[in-house]
Amino acid sequence: MIHHSPNDVKKLAVFLTSLVLVALMAGLYGALHDQLSFTIAPEYFTRFKYEQFGFEPAWFGVHRPTVAVIGFLATWWVGAFIGLFLGGTALLQPDVPSMRKAILRGVVLTLGVAAVSALVGLTYGWFFLEDAPPGWFLPAEVVDQHAFLSVGSMHNASYGGGVLGLIIALIDMEWRRNKRKAAAA
């Protein structure tokens, strides 16, 4: 018979809660990210994302709420993935407060790197993309191709930044845990 300590049960609860909360935070990030995207390139949604998600603006009254829902749906699952890795690695922490702190720090690092990467991608798109790179979808009817491509670059960089941020957060989490273990020894 396997016996689990109360600390183990609490840590499992923190892990499961982090899956949900990080997914919600990522969804919120996506909703806000897409508000900026829509401000720069409304056609990215009206000519691409609405069709990709099977949405009509009238479903939510006007464009902004529809864009927010699309942003949430496009990113919540990334947050669940991030939460799985951050929460799973945080299970190695000695106690629940350390675990919560490690997850929170990891989320802040991951979302921060994703946001900075999004801005770098937007800047790159704005100043360096004149034509669609190979493999990029660019509807023929897009009027402001420059804005469309810039926002596409922003979206791609944001996802890449999320992965990079997760890697940095996991390295940071383990470095800090090992530093505490060494100091305690």
C-alpha positions in Angstrom: 0.0 0.0 0.0 1.3 3.4 -1.0 1.2 6.0 1.7 1.3 9.7 0.7 2.2 12.5 3.1 -0.1 15.5 3.5 2.6 17.6 1.8 2.5 15.3 -1.2 -1.3 15.6 -1.5 -1.1 19.4 -1.2 1.6 19.6 -3.8 -0.5 17.5 -6.2 -3.4 20.0 -5.6 -1.1 22.9 -6.4 0.1 21.1 -9.6 -3.5 20.5 -10.7 -4.6 24.0 -9.9 -1.6 25.4 -11.8 -2.7 23.6 -14.9 -6.0 25.4 -14.8 -4.7 28.8 -13.7 -1.8 28.9 -16.2 -4.2 28.0 -19.0 -6.5 30.8 -18.0 -3.6 33.3 -17.7 -2.3 32.2 -21.2 -5.8 32.7 -22.6 -6.0 36.2 -21.1 -2.6 36.9 -22.6 -3.9 35.8 -26.0 -7.0 37.9 -25.7 -4.9 41.0 -24.9 -2.3 40.1 -27.5 -5.0 39.9 -30.2 -6.5 43.3 -29.2 -3.1 44.8 -30.1 -3.0 42.7 -33.3 -6.5 43.8 -34.3 -5.5 47.5 -33.8 -2.6 47.1 -36.1 -4.1 44.7 -38.7 -7.9 44.2 -38.6 -7.6 42.2 -41.8 -5.5 39.6 -40.0 -8.8 38.7 -38.4 -11.4 39.6 -41.0 -9.5 37.9 -43.8 -7.8 35.0 -41.9 -8.5 34.3 -38.2 -12.3 34.5 -38.4 -12.3 31.9 -41.1 -9.6 29.8 -39.4 -11.7 29.6 -36.2 -15.0 29.5 -38.1 -16.2 32.7 -36.4 -18.4 35.6 -37.5 -18.0 39.0 -35.8 -21.8 39.2 -35.2 -21.6 36.2 -32.8 -20.2 38.5 -30.1 -21.7 41.7 -31.3 -18.7 43.5 -32.6 -15.1 42.7 -33.6 -13.3 43.3 -30.3 -15.1 40.6 -28.2 -14.7 38.2 -31.1 -11.0 38.9 -31.4 -10.6 38.4 -27.6 -12.4 35.0 -27.8 -10.2 34.0 -30.7 -7.1 35.1 -28.8 -8.2 33.1 -25.7 -8.9 30.0 -27.8 -5.6 30.2 -29.6 -3.5 30.3 -26.4 -5.2 28.6 -23.5 -3.9 25.2 -24.6 -0.3 26.7 -24.7 -0.8 27.7 -21.1 -2.0 24.2 -20.2 1.2 22.9 -21.8 3.3 25.4 -19.9 1.5 24.7 -16.7 2.2 21.0 -17.1 5.9 21.5 -17.4 6.2 24.3 -14.8 3.9 22.5 -12.3 5.6 19.1 -13.0 9.0 20.5 -12.4 7.8 22.5 -9.4 6.8 19.2 -7.8 10.5 18.7 -7.1 10.3 21.7 -4.7 10.5 20.6 -1.0 7.2 22.2 0.1 4.0 23.9 -1.1 5.1 27.5 -0.6 8.3 26.9 -2.5 6.3 25.2 -5.2 3.9 28.0 -5.6 6.7 30.6 -5.7 8.5 28.6 -8.4 5.4 28.3 -10.5 4.6 32.0 -10.2 8.1 33.0 -11.1 8.1 30.6 -14.0 4.8 32.0 -15.4 6.0 35.6 -15.1 9.3 34.6 -16.9 7.4 32.7 -19.6 4.8 35.3 -20.3 7.4 38.1 -20.1 9.6 36.4 -22.7 6.6 35.7 -24.9 5.5 39.4 -24.7 8.9 40.8 -25.5 9.3 38.3 -28.3 5.9 39.4 -29.7 7.1 43.0 -29.8 10.4 41.9 -31.4 8.4 39.9 -34.0 6.2 42.9 -34.7 9.2 45.2 -35.1 10.9 42.7 -37.4 7.7 42.4 -39.5 7.2 46.2 -39.6 10.7 47.1 -40.7 12.0 44.0 -42.6 9.0 42.1 -44.1 8.0 43.3 -47.5 6.7 40.1 -48.9 5.2 37.0 -47.4 8.0 34.5 -46.5 7.7 31.0 -48.1 4.9 29.0 -46.5 3.0 32.0 -45.1 -0.6 32.4 -45.8 -1.5 35.8 -47.4 -5.0 36.1 -48.7 -5.1 37.7 -52.1 -7.8 40.3 -51.0 -5.7 41.8 -48.2 -5.4 45.5 -48.7 -2.8 46.4 -46.1 -0.3 43.5 -46.6 2.4 45.3 -44.6 0.3 45.3 -41.4 -1.0 41.8 -42.1 2.6 40.4 -42.4 3.8 42.4 -39.4 1.0 41.0 -37.2 1.7 37.5 -38.6 5.4 37.9 -37.6 4.2 39.1 -34.1 2.0 36.0 -33.6 4.8 33.6 -34.7 7.3 35.3 -32.5 5.0 35.2 -29.5 4.5 31.4 -29.8 8.3 31.0 -30.2 8.8 33.3 -27.2 6.5 31.2 -25.1 8.6 28.1 -25.8 11.8 30.1 -25.1 10.3 31.6 -22.0 9.3 28.1 -20.7 12.9 26.8 -21.3 14.3 29.8 -19.4 11.8 29.4 -16.6 12.6 25.7 -16.2 16.3 26.3 -16.2 15.8 29.1 -13.6 13.6 26.9 -11.5 16.1 24.1 -11.3 19.1 26.5 -10.8 17.3 28.1 -7.9 16.3 24.7 -6.4 19.9 23.4 -6.7 21.3 26.6 -5.2 19.0 26.2 -2.2 19.9 22.5 -1.8 23.6 23.4 -1.9 23.2 26.2 0.7 21.3 23.8 3.0 24.0 21.2 2.8 
